[in-house]
Amino acid sequence: MKAHTLETQATMTPEKALQYLKEGNIRFQNNLKANRNLLEQVNDTSDGQFPFATILSCIDSRVSAELIFDQGLGDIFSVRIAGNFINEDILGSLEFACKLAGSKIVLVLGHTACGAIKGACDDAKMGNLTTMISKIKPAVKAVEEPRDESLRNSANSEFVDAVSETNVHMAIANIRSKSPILKEMEDNDEIQIYGGMYDINNGEVTFFHE
């Protein structure tokens, strides 16, 4: 499989980009990697890159976007921060990826058993981690069940995963509200913004769009 070129990127639509990611994740789940020569792709991309997708995901070592979507060099922009939340720097990166570099899709990818989400659920405090976790706390508050405070912590895996998914939805809302550039591109169907949850137990990504 060759690296993407300006020509192949130009033929890509948001719907096709999503399908590429879905197919790649299925290959990953079945341990069937696409046939690609990474060193050849190094050479192919030395004069430029033309990624078709941009993925905002967590820094978790188990959630490498290139691996779980079976993509090669030059295929995707990978933006990573613990808890996959939105800030100005990340918005700038997403705007560059889509407006200037031609990416057709933004995927905000959360995952099960997320450590950053657990920290937010437990109101963890430690140096700069405290400030970072505060960006995720709105998602904790937005999940109404369970109401019993003794169950609203990292020991409750269902609660943790519900907060993680809510955090993805809130990140998407923040992209649309805080980036007029990306909102306009989506309204014009130049890009689409999707959410997803990666299951660390089986390698499957569940996609959603609103």
Stockholm file with secondary structure:
# STOCKHOLM 1.0

chainA/1-210         MKAHTLETQATMTPEKALQYLKEGNIRFQNNLKANRNLLEQVNDTSDGQFPFATILSCIDSRVSAELIFDQGLGDIFSVRIAGNFINEDILGSLEFACKLAGSKIVLVLGHTACGAIKGACDDAKMGNLTTMISKIKPAVKAVEEPRDESLRNSANSEFVDAVSETNVHMAIANIRSKSPILKEMEDNDEIQIYGGMYDINNGEVTFFHE
#=GR chainA/1-210 SS CCCCCHHHHHTCCHHHHHHHHHHHHHHHHTTCCCCCCHHHHHHHTTTCCCCSEEEEECCCTTCCHHHHTTCCTTTEEEEECTTCCCCHHHHHHHHIIIIITCCCEEEEEEETTCHHHHHHHTTCCCTHHHHHHHTTHHHHHHCCCCCCGGGSSTTCHHHHHHHHHHHHHHHHHHHHHHCHHHHHHHHTTSCEEEEEEECTTTCCEEEECC
#=GC SS_cons         CCCCCHHHHHTCCHHHHHHHHHHHHHHHHTTCCCCCCHHHHHHHTTTCCCCSEEEEECCCTTCCHHHHTTCCTTTEEEEECTTCCCCHHHHHHHHIIIIITCCCEEEEEEETTCHHHHHHHTTCCCTHHHHHHHTTHHHHHHCCCCCCGGGSSTTCHHHHHHHHHHHHHHHHHHHHHHCHHHHHHHHTTSCEEEEEEECTTTCCEEEECC
//
